[in-house]
Amino acid sequence: MDVVHLPVAPVGTLQQTVYQYSLCVVLPDCITQMLLQQQAFFTAQYGYVCSTPRLTMASFKADEALEDTLLRYLHRIAGIQQSLPLTFNNYSGMPEHSVYVRLQEYMAFGQWVQALQPIANYILDNGFPQMQIMQRPNIPLAAALPPNVYHKAITHYAQQVFYATFTATEWVLLKYKPNYGNQVPLCKFHLL
């Protein structure tokens, strides 16, 4: 893989409108619908509203002024990455506050995560916190659960079967301002 050096914005030139970004794998509609049905059941059964199902690869904070460079380099990185077959197999619940659908072979994600290193360096070089890389990617069904709800839910989901497989061909960059609403898709990136 080629080493990519991204420019650092001059000090004092950035407006400080910090946004949260998440780089996610685009899920096929059929898998999204399966997950939404499970989340609707979860909400009805346990009284907790779940967020939109997402397979997040990385998340980070950055200034909006960095977006053009981030998008340009994400296009470049995605354009040389291979599409990957992904398999989701059953539910899990570690750590003890979330119930999620498990990605069976998460090691394949390693090549994608490694390719994001220039982006991680660019964010750090511009004074923002380190990019959060998902070491064991999964799709949360429900998160931030109180212990009593978690224990009831995981007992139920440990007995359930979930299986889905697809070839991941796109990433999407989501953007939102913390404490101000939903994530908005900023751009999709097509893989080889």
Secondary structure, 3 states (H helix, E strand, C coil): CCCCCCCCCCCCCCCCCEEEEEEEECCCHHHHHHHHHHHHHHHHHHCCCCCCCCEEEEEEEEEHHHHHHHHHHHHHHHCCCCCEEEEEEEEECCCCCCEEEEECCHHHHHHHHHHCHHHHHHHHHCCCCCCEECCCCEEEEECCCCHHHHHHHHHHHCCCCCEEEEEECEEEEEEECCCCCCCEEEEEEECC
